[in-house]
Amino acid sequence: MTTTNMVMLVMLPLIAWRLYARMRRLIGRQQSKVWRHRCTAVFFPLLIVLLGLGVFGIPSALAALAAGVAIGIGLAVWGLRLTKFETTDADCFYTPSAHIGIALSLVLMARVAFRLVQVAALSGMEAQRATQDFGRSPLTMFIVGMMAGYYAWYAIGILRWRAAVM
């Protein structure tokens, strides 16, 4: 068993636990926390810019990232329309459409799992090259761009809603 395989075996439970926690957060009524929405609205656009700089010399990956961001924004607009917003005396709450967030998370999870299986099947330099190419793959850039565009635009939409009701 190679070191790469051992690291993956150790990391899989951690990744599974984080994905489970993320999925649970996507379901049900949530308290709107301005600091969380602001962090999301800043972090994901920065991530998009950094990923764009990382694949700047690879036109297909850059185009896939841009297309993913555009589709993610469209999904966020749709998701905001499906979101139930509530304002109470205590605070502001929202209930997102769980289907969109879960679907995006599952797509990313499937992509990462597929790449982990691919890398585990390789050995030595091939595995190292495959790991490095993961971040330059147009399919990976498309999926990450879609998630980043969705979460950034969704957070901006919630901040706009909060500003309108406060």
Sequence and secondary structure as in RCSB ss.txt:
>XXXX:A:sequence
MTTTNMVMLVMLPLIAWRLYARMRRLIGRQQSKVWRHRCTAVFFPLLIVLLGLGVFGIPSALAALAAGVAIGIGL
AVWGLRLTKFETTDADCFYTPSAHIGIALSLVLMARVAFRLVQVAALSGMEAQRATQDFGRSPLTMFIVGMMAGY
YAWYAIGILRWRAAVM
>XXXX:A:secstr
  HHHHHHHHHHHHHHHHHHHHHHHHSS EE  HHHHHHHHHHHHHHHHHHHHHTTT HHHHHHHHHHHHHHHHH
HHHHHHH EEEE SS EEEE  HHHHHHHHHHHHHHHHHHHHHHHHS HHHHHHHHHHHTT HHHHHHHHHHHHH
HHHHHHHHHHHHHHH 
